[in-house]
Amino acid sequence: MAVPEKDPREEVIQAWYMDYTDEDQRLPHHLEPKQFLSLQQLDELGVLSWRLDADIYETDEELMKIRRDRNYSYMDFCEVCPEKLPNYEEKIKSFYEEHLHTDEEIRYCVSGSGYFDVRDLNDKWIRVWVKKGAMIVLPAGIYHRFTLDSGNYIKAMRLFVGDPVWTPHNRPNDHLPARKEYLKSFVEKEAGKQAVDAAA
């Protein structure tokens, strides 16, 4: 019997359900026993990902193709660490406030690592660990937050369609069109699919 091919993304991206303790946000926060998710399960929440070669990001054809295909015209970098980010403590707290954006959030980790936490369809927290070479797209309207891991450093490329708008809309903001669209595209679609499966 053929062994299924390992998804190359799994070397730079892992996802698991989180516990609800108040310990340091930079710890992994695994459930006991640990409960991992496949990257396909993230895809079903609208969270897209790629594994790229971060050592050649300036000339990488694959990255250029993704940018062309998805119209990511804007690009800059941000470094999150105590030494490089002004008002570090304040910023890291604000990144960890649960929020959504009215556009996609696109991050490509070219060095270091960190956690993006997203809500599943039942509102449970999933921790997504991105390492060097991971590119992740959070869909508009998904509730999420970000924190460094215990390595305390990430350098990420930020991509955007057109002029960047980094405004976070802290939860609750369910009235926003982006949130309604997300619920319609992912949550309601999945609920409908489960109802059909149950009736079959």
HELIX and SHEET records of a PDB file:
HELIX    1   1 PRO A    8  GLU A   11  5                                   4    
HELIX    2   2 LEU A   39  GLU A   44  1                                   6    
HELIX    3   3 ALA A   54  ILE A   56  5                                   3    
HELIX    4   4 GLU A   61  ASP A   69  1                                   9    
HELIX    5   5 TYR A   88  PHE A   95  1                                   8    
HELIX    6   6 PRO A  177  TYR A  182  1                                   6    
HELIX    7   7 LEU A  183  GLU A  188  3                                   6    
HELIX    8   8 LYS A  189  ALA A  199  1                                  11    
SHEET    1   A 6 PHE A  36  LEU A  37  0                                        
SHEET    2   A 6 ILE A  13  TYR A  17 -1                                        
SHEET    3   A 6 TRP A 125  LYS A 131 -1                                        
SHEET    4   A 6 GLU A 105  ARG A 119 -1                                        
SHEET    5   A 6 ALA A 134  LEU A 138 -1                                        
SHEET    6   A 6 LEU A  48  ARG A  51 -1                                        
SHEET    1   B 5 PHE A  36  LEU A  37  0                                        
SHEET    2   B 5 ILE A  13  TYR A  17 -1                                        
SHEET    3   B 5 TRP A 125  LYS A 131 -1                                        
SHEET    4   B 5 GLU A 105  ARG A 119 -1                                        
SHEET    5   B 5 HIS A 144  LEU A 148 -1                                        
SHEET    1   C 6 PHE A  36  LEU A  37  0                                        
SHEET    2   C 6 ILE A  13  TYR A  17 -1                                        
SHEET    3   C 6 TRP A 125  LYS A 131 -1                                        
SHEET    4   C 6 GLU A 105  ARG A 119 -1                                        
SHEET    5   C 6 ILE A 154  PHE A 160 -1                                        
SHEET    6   C 6 TYR A  74  VAL A  80 -1                                        
SHEET    1   D 2 HIS A  99  LEU A 100  0                                        
SHEET    2   D 2 HIS A 169  ASN A 170 -1                                        
END                                                                             
